Amino acid sequence: MTSLTLGPGTPGTTRPATPATTRPGIPATTRPGTTGPATPATTRPGLSSAPVAAPVASPASTPAAAATRRPSQGSVHSWDLSTGVDGPGTRFVAFLSGCPLTCLYCHNPDTWKMRNGTRTSADAVIAEASTYVRFISVFGGGATVSGGEPLLQPVFTGELLHRMKHELGLHTALDTSGFLGVRATDALLRDTDLVLLDIKSWDPDTYKKVTGRPLRPTLDFARRLADLGQEVHVRFVLVPGLTDDPANVEGVAAFAADLGNVSRVDILPFHKLGEAKWQALAMPFTLHDTPSPTPEQVTSAREVFRAHGLNAV
């Protein structure tokens, strides 16, 4: 899995970012979304140097603009080019700012508040993404809207997904906790080819402890996606002593299998690569003494999902 930093600065904790086409006024940091150290990718000559111009949409041609009658803008933390992390293939990923959850193991707490992002137009994001269309078409992949929690900004998210799909011709993915799934309109979901859904726990008490929020909205959103026949990849973070209880793992696996639209499950081992960010924000990282799961523990959890007929990796 590799990633290449592109522009307004990507917020993970795995390595310093190396801007390729940094936009003025947006600081470079590191990228979110990885579960281990990332290796910088090397852009192939002749691909990113020959950008594909984005078609210019008229102000009323997209759902968000029609609803607001003005160009759509949102709070953007950063964008990135990644492989094997944020959906299938090589993908342009827009990370939006703001999240209603406060996950104990979050490795990007700097994305929690919308005010920490940069006000950015949909035109700017699409223009940036368009410069990588040729690269993505060569290697396969698409575009992902992530966060933070993108459904905290549903109009902006819908605008990006619509234009990524219809203007740029890219496969689209929405990376979400599902907690704000009620904000996802049917139109937004029609413009989404794949939902990357984080189900952080099956046990409601554990979910509340991990996220600070109730579990029910995520399950309701998952069932809605199943009713729509929307393809879903489930993500489950395995945290020793927190989410690894056998009954909890079994519960997530049984629920995902019952949906009938889950084509993949990613078992993500807990890590502490974001601890420095918590310290920088003067926030206590309560999982400081929690170890990462052993390979045997990860394999055991994966086998529980596979026993339910799921493609667990």
C-alpha beads as a LAMMPS data file, in Angstrom:
LAMMPS data file: protein, C-alpha beads

313 atoms
312 bonds

1 atom types
1 bond types

-500.0 500.0 xlo xhi
-500.0 500.0 ylo yhi
-500.0 500.0 zlo zhi

Masses

1 110.0

Atoms # bond

1 1 1 0.000 0.000 0.000
2 1 1 1.498 3.291 -1.057
3 1 1 0.474 6.907 -0.988
4 1 1 1.611 10.108 -2.652
5 1 1 0.832 13.470 -1.107
6 1 1 -0.705 15.898 -3.579
7 1 1 -2.004 18.989 -2.075
8 1 1 -3.450 20.791 0.786
9 1 1 -1.430 18.618 3.140
10 1 1 -2.465 15.183 4.270
11 1 1 -3.039 14.442 7.923
12 1 1 -1.804 10.984 8.899
13 1 1 1.033 10.183 11.191
14 1 1 3.133 7.808 9.171
15 1 1 5.604 10.131 7.459
16 1 1 6.218 13.744 6.531
17 1 1 4.259 14.720 3.431
18 1 1 6.060 15.451 0.202
19 1 1 3.886 17.883 -1.706
20 1 1 3.697 17.404 -5.449
21 1 1 1.274 20.159 -6.363
22 1 1 0.618 21.947 -3.086
23 1 1 -2.058 24.612 -3.218
24 1 1 -1.125 27.968 -1.743
25 1 1 -2.389 28.630 1.726
26 1 1 -2.890 25.043 2.856
27 1 1 -0.136 23.516 4.986
28 1 1 1.291 20.101 4.218
29 1 1 1.156 17.539 6.996
30 1 1 0.705 13.782 6.665
31 1 1 -2.106 11.580 5.363
32 1 1 -4.899 9.831 7.269
33 1 1 -6.457 6.465 6.661
34 1 1 -3.426 4.186 6.868
35 1 1 -3.058 1.382 9.359
36 1 1 0.703 1.166 9.116
37 1 1 3.701 3.056 7.790
38 1 1 3.208 4.317 4.273
39 1 1 5.845 4.194 1.557
40 1 1 5.998 7.215 -0.736
41 1 1 4.987 6.357 -4.265
42 1 1 6.908 7.507 -7.300
43 1 1 4.930 9.321 -9.951
44 1 1 5.629 7.863 -13.378
45 1 1 7.027 10.283 -15.916
46 1 1 4.530 11.543 -18.425
47 1 1 1.418 10.802 -16.415
48 1 1 0.888 13.544 -13.858
49 1 1 2.802 15.931 -16.116
50 1 1 0.005 15.643 -18.692
51 1 1 -3.093 16.675 -16.721
52 1 1 -6.556 16.073 -17.989
53 1 1 -8.604 19.259 -17.845
54 1 1 -11.796 19.040 -15.828
55 1 1 -14.966 19.955 -17.691
56 1 1 -16.451 23.142 -16.326
57 1 1 -19.947 22.610 -14.981
58 1 1 -22.509 25.368 -15.209
59 1 1 -23.558 26.670 -11.767
60 1 1 -26.901 24.824 -11.887
61 1 1 -25.723 21.574 -13.458
62 1 1 -24.962 19.721 -10.257
63 1 1 -27.250 18.773 -7.330
64 1 1 -25.507 20.896 -4.710
65 1 1 -25.433 24.019 -6.853
66 1 1 -29.078 23.577 -7.760
67 1 1 -29.957 23.313 -4.087
68 1 1 -27.866 26.231 -2.870
69 1 1 -27.879 28.389 -6.023
70 1 1 -24.231 29.176 -5.468
71 1 1 -20.944 27.343 -6.073
72 1 1 -20.457 24.602 -3.484
73 1 1 -17.722 24.991 -0.881
74 1 1 -16.628 22.909 2.061
75 1 1 -14.002 22.532 4.764
76 1 1 -11.168 20.405 3.353
77 1 1 -8.317 19.072 5.432
78 1 1 -6.259 17.711 2.555
79 1 1 -6.143 15.502 -0.496
80 1 1 -3.947 12.601 -1.427
81 1 1 -3.255 9.885 -3.972
82 1 1 -3.294 6.423 -2.429
83 1 1 -3.140 2.792 -3.447
84 1 1 -4.815 -0.043 -1.570
85 1 1 -5.968 2.057 1.398
86 1 1 -9.039 4.124 0.559
87 1 1 -10.843 1.767 -1.792
88 1 1 -9.793 -0.426 -4.705
89 1 1 -6.880 0.560 -6.915
90 1 1 -5.120 3.903 -7.074
91 1 1 -7.394 6.690 -5.892
92 1 1 -7.609 10.427 -5.507
93 1 1 -8.829 10.980 -1.947
94 1 1 -10.370 14.193 -0.596
95 1 1 -10.232 14.343 3.208
96 1 1 -12.905 16.659 4.602
97 1 1 -12.719 18.267 8.036
98 1 1 -15.133 17.659 10.867
99 1 1 -16.282 14.491 12.621
100 1 1 -19.046 13.849 15.185
101 1 1 -17.185 10.865 16.669
102 1 1 -14.235 11.006 19.050
103 1 1 -12.734 7.553 18.572
104 1 1 -10.204 6.564 21.206
105 1 1 -7.811 5.196 18.575
106 1 1 -8.259 7.940 15.980
107 1 1 -4.917 8.664 14.343
108 1 1 -6.109 11.997 12.945
109 1 1 -7.794 13.955 15.747
110 1 1 -6.765 17.110 13.911
111 1 1 -9.602 16.368 11.449
112 1 1 -12.328 16.456 14.104
113 1 1 -13.179 20.161 13.854
114 1 1 -14.377 21.790 10.649
115 1 1 -12.684 25.044 11.608
116 1 1 -9.303 23.317 11.323
117 1 1 -9.847 22.747 7.607
118 1 1 -9.514 25.167 4.704
119 1 1 -12.575 26.557 2.970
120 1 1 -12.285 25.119 -0.524
121 1 1 -14.553 25.129 -3.562
122 1 1 -15.730 21.972 -5.262
123 1 1 -14.241 23.430 -8.447
124 1 1 -10.778 23.456 -6.836
125 1 1 -11.030 19.853 -5.652
126 1 1 -12.305 18.623 -9.015
127 1 1 -9.618 20.565 -10.858
128 1 1 -6.956 18.900 -8.695
129 1 1 -8.490 15.450 -9.147
130 1 1 -8.643 15.958 -12.912
131 1 1 -4.861 16.168 -13.132
132 1 1 -4.636 12.529 -12.015
133 1 1 -7.358 11.023 -14.194
134 1 1 -4.836 9.701 -16.707
135 1 1 -2.669 8.227 -13.942
136 1 1 -5.697 6.567 -12.335
137 1 1 -6.960 5.246 -15.673
138 1 1 -3.610 3.540 -16.282
139 1 1 -3.473 1.801 -12.917
140 1 1 -7.181 1.443 -12.218
141 1 1 -8.987 2.931 -9.245
142 1 1 -11.112 6.010 -8.767
143 1 1 -11.862 8.764 -6.261
144 1 1 -12.862 8.658 -2.593
145 1 1 -14.416 11.271 -0.320
146 1 1 -13.226 10.650 3.237
147 1 1 -12.611 12.574 6.437
148 1 1 -13.115 13.266 9.213
149 1 1 -16.699 12.385 8.434
150 1 1 -17.782 13.523 4.961
151 1 1 -21.491 13.291 5.765
152 1 1 -21.024 16.165 8.212
153 1 1 -20.916 18.177 4.961
154 1 1 -23.493 16.296 2.877
155 1 1 -24.102 18.926 0.182
156 1 1 -20.393 19.403 -0.493
157 1 1 -19.789 15.644 -0.374
158 1 1 -22.641 15.029 -2.797
159 1 1 -21.270 17.663 -5.152
160 1 1 -17.816 16.069 -5.165
161 1 1 -19.118 12.544 -5.720
162 1 1 -21.414 13.676 -8.523
163 1 1 -18.694 15.517 -10.386
164 1 1 -16.032 12.869 -9.798
165 1 1 -18.373 10.306 -11.307
166 1 1 -20.022 12.239 -14.132
167 1 1 -17.408 14.824 -15.107
168 1 1 -14.235 12.847 -14.490
169 1 1 -15.668 9.396 -15.174
170 1 1 -14.153 7.917 -12.020
171 1 1 -15.327 5.075 -9.803
172 1 1 -16.494 6.762 -6.587
173 1 1 -16.313 5.736 -2.934
174 1 1 -17.639 7.248 0.289
175 1 1 -15.644 6.541 3.460
176 1 1 -17.967 6.955 6.459
177 1 1 -18.777 5.801 9.975
178 1 1 -22.451 5.766 9.011
179 1 1 -23.376 7.732 12.132
180 1 1 -24.746 10.541 9.942
181 1 1 -26.142 8.210 7.305
182 1 1 -29.532 9.927 7.461
183 1 1 -27.858 12.915 5.815
184 1 1 -26.931 10.894 2.734
185 1 1 -29.627 11.542 0.160
186 1 1 -30.627 8.925 -2.376
187 1 1 -29.066 11.174 -5.034
188 1 1 -25.746 11.184 -3.165
189 1 1 -25.820 7.406 -2.894
190 1 1 -26.644 7.015 -6.599
191 1 1 -23.408 8.875 -7.301
192 1 1 -21.518 6.520 -4.953
193 1 1 -20.247 3.245 -6.416
194 1 1 -18.869 1.909 -3.121
195 1 1 -19.378 2.705 0.564
196 1 1 -16.471 2.065 2.933
197 1 1 -18.393 1.589 6.190
198 1 1 -16.664 1.586 9.580
199 1 1 -18.462 -0.665 12.059
200 1 1 -16.384 -0.082 15.152
201 1 1 -18.194 -2.485 17.467
202 1 1 -21.278 -4.686 17.720
203 1 1 -21.733 -4.202 21.443
204 1 1 -23.501 -0.851 22.029
205 1 1 -21.610 -0.118 25.240
206 1 1 -18.257 -0.772 23.585
207 1 1 -19.264 1.369 20.609
208 1 1 -20.183 4.234 22.944
209 1 1 -16.891 3.841 24.797
210 1 1 -14.882 3.847 21.559
211 1 1 -16.685 6.670 19.751
212 1 1 -18.649 8.668 22.312
213 1 1 -21.803 8.042 20.242
214 1 1 -24.585 5.426 19.961
215 1 1 -24.331 2.463 17.591
216 1 1 -27.890 2.432 16.218
217 1 1 -27.491 5.081 13.458
218 1 1 -24.641 3.122 11.881
219 1 1 -26.639 -0.111 11.844
220 1 1 -29.662 1.675 10.401
221 1 1 -27.531 3.142 7.631
222 1 1 -26.008 -0.264 6.896
223 1 1 -29.487 -1.764 6.520
224 1 1 -30.534 1.082 4.240
225 1 1 -27.521 0.446 2.014
226 1 1 -28.468 -3.232 1.893
227 1 1 -32.011 -2.350 0.867
228 1 1 -30.586 -0.203 -1.934
229 1 1 -28.238 -2.966 -3.053
230 1 1 -25.274 -0.622 -2.540
231 1 1 -21.879 -2.314 -2.527
232 1 1 -20.177 -2.032 0.859
233 1 1 -16.729 -2.744 2.245
234 1 1 -16.907 -3.071 6.039
235 1 1 -13.960 -1.935 8.137
236 1 1 -13.387 -3.203 11.662
237 1 1 -10.526 -2.051 13.885
238 1 1 -9.268 -4.803 16.166
239 1 1 -8.185 -3.340 19.513
240 1 1 -6.944 -5.764 22.195
241 1 1 -8.996 -5.459 25.356
242 1 1 -11.544 -3.203 23.666
243 1 1 -13.082 -4.563 20.452
244 1 1 -11.534 -8.047 20.328
245 1 1 -14.022 -9.818 22.590
246 1 1 -15.102 -12.955 20.682
247 1 1 -18.798 -12.109 21.060
248 1 1 -18.160 -8.633 19.683
249 1 1 -16.254 -9.909 16.650
250 1 1 -18.915 -12.562 16.041
251 1 1 -21.643 -9.928 16.251
252 1 1 -20.085 -7.681 13.611
253 1 1 -19.417 -10.673 11.358
254 1 1 -22.959 -12.047 11.616
255 1 1 -24.481 -8.628 10.984
256 1 1 -22.279 -7.954 7.951
257 1 1 -23.030 -11.381 6.477
258 1 1 -26.771 -10.920 6.944
259 1 1 -26.755 -7.666 4.934
260 1 1 -25.996 -9.439 1.670
261 1 1 -24.210 -6.490 0.037
262 1 1 -20.810 -6.646 1.772
263 1 1 -18.189 -7.647 -0.778
264 1 1 -15.160 -7.225 1.489
265 1 1 -14.241 -6.854 5.163
266 1 1 -10.981 -5.211 6.231
267 1 1 -9.684 -6.240 9.657
268 1 1 -7.528 -3.285 10.672
269 1 1 -5.014 -3.869 13.476
270 1 1 -4.956 -1.131 16.094
271 1 1 -1.819 1.031 16.075
272 1 1 -0.534 4.102 17.914
273 1 1 0.888 6.041 14.982
274 1 1 -1.369 8.987 15.787
275 1 1 -0.391 9.333 19.443
276 1 1 1.910 12.276 18.721
277 1 1 -1.040 14.204 17.316
278 1 1 -2.997 13.707 20.511
279 1 1 -0.023 15.022 22.452
280 1 1 0.337 18.022 20.136
281 1 1 -3.336 18.848 20.716
282 1 1 -2.880 18.441 24.507
283 1 1 -5.381 15.577 24.510
284 1 1 -4.872 12.427 26.621
285 1 1 -4.329 9.301 24.533
286 1 1 -5.975 6.716 26.759
287 1 1 -4.797 3.743 24.702
288 1 1 -1.115 4.524 25.276
289 1 1 -0.557 1.206 27.055
290 1 1 -2.701 -0.864 24.704
291 1 1 -0.642 -3.177 22.471
292 1 1 -1.283 -3.804 18.808
293 1 1 -2.926 -7.178 18.157
294 1 1 -0.621 -10.043 17.301
295 1 1 -0.732 -11.550 13.813
296 1 1 -2.429 -14.574 15.369
297 1 1 -5.173 -12.392 16.858
298 1 1 -5.781 -10.679 13.514
299 1 1 -5.925 -14.034 11.733
300 1 1 -8.350 -15.377 14.326
301 1 1 -10.691 -12.404 13.846
302 1 1 -10.437 -12.713 10.088
303 1 1 -11.430 -16.363 10.260
304 1 1 -14.591 -15.472 12.195
305 1 1 -15.713 -13.281 9.284
306 1 1 -14.712 -15.906 6.727
307 1 1 -16.754 -18.513 8.597
308 1 1 -19.776 -16.362 7.737
309 1 1 -18.903 -16.481 4.055
310 1 1 -17.376 -13.020 3.929
311 1 1 -14.272 -11.984 1.992
312 1 1 -12.181 -10.869 4.965
313 1 1 -8.675 -9.504 4.434

Bonds

1 1 1 2
2 1 2 3
3 1 3 4
4 1 4 5
5 1 5 6
6 1 6 7
7 1 7 8
8 1 8 9
9 1 9 10
10 1 10 11
11 1 11 12
12 1 12 13
13 1 13 14
14 1 14 15
15 1 15 16
16 1 16 17
17 1 17 18
18 1 18 19
19 1 19 20
20 1 20 21
21 1 21 22
22 1 22 23
23 1 23 24
24 1 24 25
25 1 25 26
26 1 26 27
27 1 27 28
28 1 28 29
29 1 29 30
30 1 30 31
31 1 31 32
32 1 32 33
33 1 33 34
34 1 34 35
35 1 35 36
36 1 36 37
37 1 37 38
38 1 38 39
39 1 39 40
40 1 40 41
41 1 41 42
42 1 42 43
43 1 43 44
44 1 44 45
45 1 45 46
46 1 46 47
47 1 47 48
48 1 48 49
49 1 49 50
50 1 50 51
51 1 51 52
52 1 52 53
53 1 53 54
54 1 54 55
55 1 55 56
56 1 56 57
57 1 57 58
58 1 58 59
59 1 59 60
60 1 60 61
61 1 61 62
62 1 62 63
63 1 63 64
64 1 64 65
65 1 65 66
66 1 66 67
67 1 67 68
68 1 68 69
69 1 69 70
70 1 70 71
71 1 71 72
72 1 72 73
73 1 73 74
74 1 74 75
75 1 75 76
76 1 76 77
77 1 77 78
78 1 78 79
79 1 79 80
80 1 80 81
81 1 81 82
82 1 82 83
83 1 83 84
84 1 84 85
85 1 85 86
86 1 86 87
87 1 87 88
88 1 88 89
89 1 89 90
90 1 90 91
91 1 91 92
92 1 92 93
93 1 93 94
94 1 94 95
95 1 95 96
96 1 96 97
97 1 97 98
98 1 98 99
99 1 99 100
100 1 100 101
101 1 101 102
102 1 102 103
103 1 103 104
104 1 104 105
105 1 105 106
106 1 106 107
107 1 107 108
108 1 108 109
109 1 109 110
110 1 110 111
111 1 111 112
112 1 112 113
113 1 113 114
114 1 114 115
115 1 115 116
116 1 116 117
117 1 117 118
118 1 118 119
119 1 119 120
120 1 120 121
121 1 121 122
122 1 122 123
123 1 123 124
124 1 124 125
125 1 125 126
126 1 126 127
127 1 127 128
128 1 128 129
129 1 129 130
130 1 130 131
131 1 131 132
132 1 132 133
133 1 133 134
134 1 134 135
135 1 135 136
136 1 136 137
137 1 137 138
138 1 138 139
139 1 139 140
140 1 140 141
141 1 141 142
142 1 142 143
143 1 143 144
144 1 144 145
145 1 145 146
146 1 146 147
147 1 147 148
148 1 148 149
149 1 149 150
150 1 150 151
151 1 151 152
152 1 152 153
153 1 153 154
154 1 154 155
155 1 155 156
156 1 156 157
157 1 157 158
158 1 158 159
159 1 159 160
160 1 160 161
161 1 161 162
162 1 162 163
163 1 163 164
164 1 164 165
165 1 165 166
166 1 166 167
167 1 167 168
168 1 168 169
169 1 169 170
170 1 170 171
171 1 171 172
172 1 172 173
173 1 173 174
174 1 174 175
175 1 175 176
176 1 176 177
177 1 177 178
178 1 178 179
179 1 179 180
180 1 180 181
181 1 181 182
182 1 182 183
183 1 183 184
184 1 184 185
185 1 185 186
186 1 186 187
187 1 187 188
188 1 188 189
189 1 189 190
190 1 190 191
191 1 191 192
192 1 192 193
193 1 193 194
194 1 194 195
195 1 195 196
196 1 196 197
197 1 197 198
198 1 198 199
199 1 199 200
200 1 200 201
201 1 201 202
202 1 202 203
203 1 203 204
204 1 204 205
205 1 205 206
206 1 206 207
207 1 207 208
208 1 208 209
209 1 209 210
210 1 210 211
211 1 211 212
212 1 212 213
213 1 213 214
214 1 214 215
215 1 215 216
216 1 216 217
217 1 217 218
218 1 218 219
219 1 219 220
220 1 220 221
221 1 221 222
222 1 222 223
223 1 223 224
224 1 224 225
225 1 225 226
226 1 226 227
227 1 227 228
228 1 228 229
229 1 229 230
230 1 230 231
231 1 231 232
232 1 232 233
233 1 233 234
234 1 234 235
235 1 235 236
236 1 236 237
237 1 237 238
238 1 238 239
239 1 239 240
240 1 240 241
241 1 241 242
242 1 242 243
243 1 243 244
244 1 244 245
245 1 245 246
246 1 246 247
247 1 247 248
248 1 248 249
249 1 249 250
250 1 250 251
251 1 251 252
252 1 252 253
253 1 253 254
254 1 254 255
255 1 255 256
256 1 256 257
257 1 257 258
258 1 258 259
259 1 259 260
260 1 260 261
261 1 261 262
262 1 262 263
263 1 263 264
264 1 264 265
265 1 265 266
266 1 266 267
267 1 267 268
268 1 268 269
269 1 269 270
270 1 270 271
271 1 271 272
272 1 272 273
273 1 273 274
274 1 274 275
275 1 275 276
276 1 276 277
277 1 277 278
278 1 278 279
279 1 279 280
280 1 280 281
281 1 281 282
282 1 282 283
283 1 283 284
284 1 284 285
285 1 285 286
286 1 286 287
287 1 287 288
288 1 288 289
289 1 289 290
290 1 290 291
291 1 291 292
292 1 292 293
293 1 293 294
294 1 294 295
295 1 295 296
296 1 296 297
297 1 297 298
298 1 298 299
299 1 299 300
300 1 300 301
301 1 301 302
302 1 302 303
303 1 303 304
304 1 304 305
305 1 305 306
306 1 306 307
307 1 307 308
308 1 308 309
309 1 309 310
310 1 310 311
311 1 311 312
312 1 312 313
